[in-house]
Amino acid sequence: MLIAWCFLIILFDGYDLVVYGTVVSGLMNDWGIDSVQAGLIGSYGLFGMTFGAIVLGILADRLGRKNVTAIALVLFSLFTFLCGFANDPTTFSIFRFLAGIGLGGIMPNVIALLTDYSPKKIRSMVVSIVLCGYSVGGMLAPILGIVLMPDFGWEAIFYVAAIPLLLLPVIYKQLPESAVYLAKKNRKEELFKILKKVDPNFTYSENDEIMHLPTGESKVPVIDLFKEKRGLSTVMFWVAFFSCLLMVYGLNTWLPKLMIEAGYGLTSSLSFLVTLQGGAIVGTLIIARLCDKFGSKKMLVPMYASGAIALTLLGFGGSTFYIYILVAIAGAATIGAQNIVQAYVSQYYPPFIRSTALGMASGIGRFGGMMGPILGGFLLGAGLSMELNFLAFAIPGLIAAIALSLVPEKRSYIYNASSNSKQKYKENNISEIVDH
């Protein structure tokens, strides 16, 4: 149930993010704006996401992940819908910024909630399955663009974004709140009902007491990200997020336009955007399974590097089939890698700062996301060769690979929890170790 509803939320999160890349050519024609202006408009939504990821991520550890998820959903669904009624670039940009606040807050909270309730052995897989919803939504946007835009114009693509708003009452009722938050607020009855769903054999009484997990000593949760020698890891995660999101949003916004410049038609160029998201889905599911088996870091470093290679080769062209393969690899190594690194971060930090860690990393990453559309706009405006255009998007992939290779695995919460559990088992000879 949790996977199904979170998948739906992330699907529309991905749809609302990619929809701008689907309509950007139409907006440029209707409003008479150039590629640099279009890139700036695309960055306004990402600026809102930066603000939303940081603020709503931190608030979730204090107000509850379920409540903040609902607030974020209302923001991104309502204002993306209203974009369809914008008559000028200024109004459109304001709506994109406000929608961006909600879009930025959704991902950290959904991932943290999934990590809270996912079985330990398949956490990366569960989170990655849900994050594939982002790519499904990303594929849905250009597909609807191909179907709807010729007859109804670019405005119709934004009307679809109202669907989550209509489903909000059902989603809010079905989603569970974080166990850590319920324990902190001493909402025992609600917590015990959730635990009963987790384990039908679980029994409780009103007299049971809750043993609270350790919480941060700092009034500002961000400070806890740097405690217990987590400083290097935190900074390297931020660098990786910044670099990867620069590639993700740059490609989502400008890949169709870049392929048009290379001589492909609009329909063919939008199909490359579908391929990018399809590659992300396949790559995410395959690599996530390997991450649960061998460790996330071992899989992510070569994944980022392969993305840099694929993007570099795209600039040199080739047969259509060859280009589709490279685009699919680029999707797996950019969007797919971003999906998996978020699952990795959610497990790296302890529960009481999980949303904060994801929110801050996503927020810093959004600055890279803002740079992507702007960089693409300037590259196209400068009339550079295709080789240099794609090389500019490939370099951040190499930077992300280097940054993640420097993250010390022994500082992670999962590693230490696992070591402590083994030690307790050895000392106490208990038959069962509970992770949380």
C-alpha positions as CSV (number, residue, x, y, z in Angstrom):
1,M,0.0,0.0,0.0
2,L,2.8,2.4,0.9
3,I,4.7,1.6,-2.3
4,A,1.6,2.1,-4.4
5,W,0.7,5.5,-3.1
6,C,4.3,6.7,-3.0
7,F,4.8,5.5,-6.5
8,L,1.7,7.6,-7.6
9,I,3.0,10.7,-5.8
10,I,6.5,10.4,-7.4
11,L,4.9,9.7,-10.8
12,F,3.3,13.1,-10.8
13,D,6.4,14.6,-9.3
14,G,8.3,13.4,-12.3
15,Y,5.6,14.5,-14.7
16,D,5.5,18.0,-13.3
17,L,9.3,18.3,-13.5
18,V,9.7,17.0,-17.1
19,V,6.6,18.8,-18.5
20,Y,8.6,22.0,-19.1
21,G,11.0,20.3,-21.4
22,T,8.0,18.9,-23.3
23,V,6.4,22.4,-23.9
24,V,9.5,24.6,-24.1
25,S,9.6,24.7,-27.9
26,G,5.9,25.8,-28.0
27,L,6.5,28.4,-25.3
28,M,9.4,29.9,-27.3
29,N,7.3,30.1,-30.4
30,D,4.1,31.5,-28.7
31,W,5.9,34.1,-26.5
32,G,8.8,34.9,-28.8
33,I,11.5,34.2,-26.3
34,D,15.0,32.9,-27.0
35,S,16.9,29.9,-25.6
36,V,18.6,31.9,-22.8
37,Q,15.2,33.3,-21.6
38,A,13.7,29.8,-21.8
39,G,16.5,28.4,-19.8
40,L,16.0,31.1,-17.1
41,I,12.3,30.4,-16.9
42,G,13.1,26.7,-16.4
43,S,15.4,27.6,-13.6
44,Y,12.7,29.4,-11.6
45,G,11.0,26.1,-10.8
46,L,14.3,24.6,-9.8
47,F,14.9,27.6,-7.5
48,G,11.6,26.9,-5.8
49,M,12.6,23.2,-5.5
50,T,15.9,24.3,-3.7
51,F,13.9,26.3,-1.2
52,G,11.3,23.5,-0.8
53,A,13.7,20.6,-0.4
54,I,15.7,22.4,2.4
55,V,12.8,23.9,4.3
56,L,10.2,21.1,4.0
57,G,12.9,18.5,4.5
58,I,13.9,20.0,7.8
59,L,10.3,20.7,8.9
60,A,9.3,17.0,8.3
61,D,11.6,15.8,11.1
62,R,9.7,18.2,13.4
63,L,6.1,18.2,12.0
64,G,5.9,14.7,10.6
65,R,6.6,13.4,7.2
66,K,3.0,12.6,6.4
67,N,1.8,16.2,7.1
68,V,4.6,17.8,5.1
69,T,4.1,15.4,2.2
70,A,0.5,16.6,2.0
71,I,1.5,20.3,2.0
72,A,4.1,19.6,-0.7
73,L,1.6,17.7,-2.9
74,V,-1.0,20.6,-2.7
75,L,1.7,23.1,-3.8
76,F,3.1,21.2,-6.8
77,S,-0.2,20.0,-8.1
78,L,-2.1,23.2,-7.8
79,F,0.5,25.6,-9.3
80,T,1.5,23.2,-12.1
81,F,-2.2,23.1,-13.0
82,L,-2.3,26.9,-13.0
83,C,0.6,27.1,-15.4
84,G,-1.8,26.1,-18.1
85,F,-3.6,29.4,-17.6
86,A,-0.6,31.6,-17.7
87,N,-0.6,34.2,-20.5
88,D,2.9,35.6,-20.2
89,P,6.4,34.4,-19.1
90,T,6.2,36.3,-15.8
91,T,3.0,34.7,-14.5
92,F,4.3,31.3,-15.8
93,S,7.6,31.7,-13.9
94,I,5.8,32.6,-10.6
95,F,3.6,29.5,-10.9
96,R,6.6,27.4,-11.7
97,F,8.5,28.7,-8.6
98,L,5.6,28.0,-6.3
99,A,5.1,24.5,-7.8
100,G,8.8,24.0,-7.3
101,I,8.6,24.5,-3.6
102,G,6.2,21.5,-3.4
103,L,8.2,19.4,-5.9
104,G,11.4,20.0,-3.8
105,G,9.7,18.9,-0.6
106,I,8.1,15.7,-1.9
107,M,11.1,13.5,-2.7
108,P,13.0,13.8,0.7
109,N,9.8,12.9,2.7
110,V,8.6,10.1,0.5
111,I,12.1,8.5,0.5
112,A,12.5,8.9,4.3
113,L,9.0,7.3,4.9
114,L,9.8,4.4,2.6
115,T,13.2,3.8,4.3
116,D,11.4,3.9,7.7
117,Y,9.1,1.0,6.8
118,S,11.1,-1.0,4.2
119,P,12.6,-4.4,5.1
120,K,16.3,-4.0,5.7
121,K,17.5,-6.4,3.0
122,I,15.6,-4.7,0.1
123,R,15.6,-1.1,1.2
124,S,17.4,0.2,-1.9
125,M,15.1,-1.9,-4.2
126,V,11.9,-0.6,-2.5
127,V,13.0,3.0,-2.7
128,S,14.2,2.6,-6.3
129,I,10.9,0.9,-7.4
130,V,9.0,4.0,-6.1
131,L,11.5,6.4,-7.6
132,C,10.9,4.7,-11.0
133,G,7.6,6.5,-10.8
134,Y,9.6,9.7,-11.5
135,S,10.7,8.2,-14.9
136,V,7.2,6.9,-15.7
137,G,5.9,10.4,-15.1
138,G,8.8,11.8,-17.1
139,M,7.8,9.5,-20.0
140,L,4.1,10.4,-19.7
141,A,4.8,14.1,-20.2
142,P,6.3,13.8,-23.7
143,I,3.9,11.0,-24.7
144,L,0.9,13.3,-23.8
145,G,2.8,16.1,-25.6
146,I,2.8,14.1,-28.8
147,V,-0.9,13.2,-28.4
148,L,-2.4,16.4,-27.0
149,M,-0.3,19.4,-28.2
150,P,-1.1,19.2,-31.9
151,D,-4.9,19.6,-31.2
152,F,-5.1,21.3,-27.8
153,G,-1.9,23.3,-27.4
154,W,0.8,23.2,-24.7
155,E,-1.7,24.3,-22.0
156,A,-3.5,20.9,-22.0
157,I,-0.3,19.2,-20.7
158,F,-0.5,21.2,-17.5
159,Y,-4.2,20.4,-16.7
160,V,-3.3,16.7,-16.1
161,A,-1.3,17.9,-13.0
162,A,-4.5,18.5,-11.0
163,I,-5.1,14.7,-10.6
164,P,-3.1,14.3,-7.3
165,L,-5.0,17.2,-5.8
166,L,-8.3,15.4,-6.3
167,L,-6.8,12.2,-4.7
168,L,-5.3,14.0,-1.7
169,P,-8.0,13.0,0.8
170,V,-7.5,9.3,0.0
171,I,-3.7,9.6,-0.1
172,Y,-3.6,11.4,3.3
173,K,-5.8,8.7,4.9
174,Q,-3.8,5.8,3.6
175,L,-0.2,7.0,4.2
176,P,1.3,6.1,7.6
177,E,3.2,8.6,9.7
178,S,6.9,7.9,10.6
179,A,7.2,5.6,13.6
180,V,10.0,7.8,15.0
181,Y,7.7,10.9,14.9
182,L,4.8,9.0,16.5
183,A,7.0,7.7,19.3
184,K,8.4,11.2,19.9
185,K,4.8,12.5,20.2
186,N,3.8,9.5,22.3
187,R,0.9,8.7,19.9
188,K,1.0,5.0,21.1
189,E,-2.3,3.8,19.7
190,E,-1.6,5.0,16.2
191,L,2.0,3.7,16.3
192,F,0.8,0.2,17.6
193,K,-1.8,0.0,14.8
194,I,0.9,0.6,12.2
195,L,3.3,-2.0,13.8
196,K,0.4,-4.5,13.7
197,K,0.3,-4.0,10.0
198,V,4.1,-4.5,9.8
199,D,3.9,-7.7,11.9
200,P,0.5,-9.3,12.4
201,N,1.8,-11.2,15.3
202,F,2.7,-8.0,17.2
203,T,0.7,-7.6,20.4
204,Y,0.5,-4.5,22.6
205,S,-1.4,-3.0,25.5
206,E,-2.2,0.5,26.7
207,N,0.4,0.1,29.5
208,D,3.3,-0.6,27.1
209,E,6.0,2.1,27.1
210,I,7.9,3.3,24.1
211,M,11.6,3.2,24.1
212,H,12.7,6.3,22.2
213,L,15.5,6.2,19.6
214,P,18.4,8.6,20.1
215,T,17.7,12.1,18.8
216,G,19.9,15.0,17.8
217,E,21.2,17.3,20.5
218,S,21.2,20.3,18.2
219,K,18.2,22.6,17.9
220,V,19.3,23.1,14.3
221,P,19.1,19.6,12.7
222,V,21.6,20.5,9.9
223,I,24.4,20.6,12.5
224,D,23.8,16.9,13.2
225,L,24.7,16.1,9.6
226,F,28.3,17.1,10.4
227,K,28.6,15.3,13.8
228,E,30.2,11.9,14.5
229,K,32.7,12.5,11.7
230,R,30.0,12.7,9.0
231,G,31.2,16.1,7.6
232,L,33.2,14.7,4.7
233,S,30.3,12.4,3.7
234,T,27.8,15.2,3.9
235,V,29.8,17.5,1.6
236,M,30.6,14.8,-0.9
237,F,26.9,13.9,-1.1
238,W,26.1,17.5,-1.8
239,V,28.7,17.6,-4.6
240,A,27.3,14.4,-6.1
241,F,23.7,15.7,-5.9
242,F,24.7,19.1,-7.5
243,S,26.6,17.4,-10.3
244,C,24.0,14.8,-11.1
245,L,21.0,17.1,-11.0
246,L,22.8,19.5,-13.3
247,M,22.9,16.7,-15.9
248,V,19.3,15.5,-15.1
249,Y,17.6,18.9,-15.5
250,G,19.8,20.0,-18.3
251,L,18.9,16.9,-20.3
252,N,15.2,16.9,-19.4
253,T,14.9,20.5,-20.5
254,W,17.2,20.6,-23.6
255,L,17.5,17.1,-25.0
256,P,14.6,17.5,-27.4
257,K,15.9,20.8,-28.6
258,L,19.5,19.5,-28.9
259,M,18.2,16.6,-31.0
260,I,16.2,19.0,-33.2
261,E,19.4,21.0,-33.7
262,A,21.1,17.7,-34.7
263,G,18.5,17.3,-37.5
264,Y,15.7,15.2,-35.9
265,G,12.0,16.2,-36.0
266,L,10.0,17.3,-33.0
267,T,8.3,13.9,-32.6
268,S,11.6,12.0,-32.9
269,S,13.2,14.4,-30.4
270,L,10.5,13.9,-27.9
271,S,10.9,10.1,-28.3
272,F,14.5,10.5,-27.1
273,L,13.1,12.0,-23.9
274,V,10.9,8.9,-23.5
275,T,14.0,6.7,-24.1
276,L,16.0,8.7,-21.5
277,Q,13.3,8.0,-18.9
278,G,13.0,4.3,-20.0
279,G,16.7,3.8,-19.6
280,A,16.4,5.3,-16.1
281,I,13.7,2.8,-15.1
282,V,15.6,-0.2,-16.3
283,G,18.9,1.0,-14.9
284,T,17.4,1.9,-11.5
285,L,15.8,-1.5,-11.0
286,I,18.9,-3.5,-12.1
287,I,21.4,-1.4,-10.1
288,A,19.2,-1.2,-7.0
289,R,19.1,-5.0,-6.8
290,L,22.9,-5.0,-7.0
291,C,23.2,-2.3,-4.4
292,D,21.2,-4.3,-1.9
293,K,23.6,-7.2,-2.5
294,F,27.0,-5.5,-2.9
295,G,26.6,-2.0,-1.5
296,S,25.4,1.3,-3.0
297,K,28.8,3.0,-3.3
298,K,30.3,0.2,-5.3
299,M,27.6,0.4,-7.9
300,L,27.1,4.2,-8.0
301,V,30.7,5.3,-8.8
302,P,31.0,3.3,-12.1
303,M,27.4,4.3,-12.9
304,Y,28.2,8.0,-12.8
305,A,31.3,7.4,-14.9
306,S,29.4,5.5,-17.5
307,G,26.9,8.4,-17.8
308,A,29.8,10.8,-18.5
309,I,31.1,8.4,-21.3
310,A,27.7,8.0,-22.9
311,L,27.0,11.8,-23.0
312,T,30.4,12.4,-24.5
313,L,29.8,9.9,-27.2
314,L,26.3,11.4,-28.0
315,G,28.0,14.5,-29.2
316,F,29.7,12.6,-32.1
317,G,26.5,11.2,-33.5
318,G,26.0,7.9,-35.2
319,S,23.1,5.6,-36.4
320,T,19.7,6.2,-34.9
321,F,19.8,2.8,-33.0
322,Y,23.2,3.7,-31.6
323,I,22.0,7.1,-30.4
324,Y,18.9,5.5,-28.7
325,I,21.3,3.1,-26.8
326,L,23.5,6.0,-25.6
327,V,20.4,8.0,-24.5
328,A,19.1,5.0,-22.6
329,I,22.5,4.6,-20.9
330,A,22.6,8.3,-20.1
331,G,19.1,8.0,-18.5
332,A,20.2,5.1,-16.3
333,A,23.4,6.8,-15.3
334,T,21.8,10.2,-14.5
335,I,18.2,9.9,-13.5
336,G,18.7,6.3,-12.4
337,A,21.8,7.1,-10.4
338,Q,20.0,10.0,-8.8
339,N,17.2,7.7,-7.7
340,I,19.7,5.2,-6.2
341,V,21.9,7.8,-4.5
342,Q,18.8,9.1,-2.6
343,A,18.1,5.6,-1.3
344,Y,21.8,5.5,-0.3
345,V,21.6,8.8,1.6
346,S,18.4,7.8,3.4
347,Q,20.2,4.8,4.8
348,Y,23.5,6.5,5.5
349,Y,22.0,8.8,8.2
350,P,20.1,7.9,11.4
351,P,16.3,8.2,11.4
352,F,16.0,11.4,13.4
353,I,17.8,13.4,10.7
354,R,16.8,11.3,7.6
355,S,14.5,13.9,6.1
356,T,16.9,16.7,6.9
357,A,19.8,14.9,5.2
358,L,17.8,14.2,2.1
359,G,16.3,17.7,2.1
360,M,19.7,19.4,2.4
361,A,21.3,17.2,-0.2
362,S,18.4,17.7,-2.6
363,G,18.4,21.4,-1.9
364,I,22.1,21.8,-2.7
365,G,21.6,19.6,-5.7
366,R,18.8,21.9,-7.0
367,F,21.4,24.6,-7.4
368,G,23.0,22.2,-9.9
369,G,19.5,21.6,-11.3
370,M,19.1,25.3,-11.8
371,M,22.4,25.5,-13.7
372,G,21.4,22.8,-16.1
373,P,18.7,24.6,-18.1
374,I,20.7,27.9,-17.9
375,L,23.8,26.1,-19.1
376,G,22.0,24.5,-22.0
377,G,20.4,27.8,-23.0
378,F,23.8,29.5,-23.1
379,L,25.4,26.6,-25.0
380,L,22.6,26.7,-27.7
381,G,22.8,30.5,-27.8
382,A,26.5,30.4,-28.4
383,G,26.1,28.1,-31.4
384,L,28.8,25.6,-30.2
385,S,29.3,22.2,-31.8
386,M,27.2,19.2,-30.7
387,E,30.4,17.6,-29.3
388,L,31.0,20.5,-26.9
389,N,27.3,20.8,-26.0
390,F,27.2,17.2,-24.8
391,L,30.7,17.3,-23.3
392,A,29.6,20.1,-21.0
393,F,26.9,17.9,-19.6
394,A,29.3,14.9,-19.3
395,I,31.9,16.5,-17.1
396,P,29.6,16.7,-14.0
397,G,29.1,13.0,-14.2
398,L,32.9,12.5,-13.7
399,I,32.8,14.9,-10.8
400,A,30.0,13.0,-9.1
401,A,31.9,9.7,-9.5
402,I,34.9,11.2,-7.8
403,A,32.9,12.8,-5.0
404,L,31.0,9.6,-4.1
405,S,34.2,7.5,-4.1
406,L,35.5,9.7,-1.2
407,V,32.4,8.9,1.0
408,P,33.7,6.8,4.0
409,E,31.4,3.8,4.2
410,K,32.2,3.1,7.9
411,R,30.5,6.4,9.0
412,S,27.1,5.2,7.7
413,Y,24.2,4.5,10.1
414,I,23.4,1.2,8.4
415,Y,27.0,0.0,8.8
416,N,27.2,0.9,12.5
417,A,23.7,-0.5,13.2
418,S,24.7,-3.7,11.6
419,S,28.0,-3.9,13.5
420,N,26.2,-3.2,16.8
421,S,23.6,-5.8,16.1
422,K,26.2,-8.5,15.5
423,Q,28.0,-7.5,18.7
424,K,24.8,-7.7,20.7
425,Y,24.0,-11.0,19.2
426,K,27.4,-12.3,20.2
427,E,27.2,-11.0,23.8
428,N,23.5,-11.7,24.6
429,N,22.9,-14.8,22.4
430,I,19.5,-13.4,21.4
431,S,17.7,-15.0,18.6
432,E,16.4,-11.9,16.8
433,I,17.9,-8.5,16.2
434,V,15.5,-5.6,15.3
435,D,17.1,-2.9,13.2
436,H,15.0,0.0,14.6
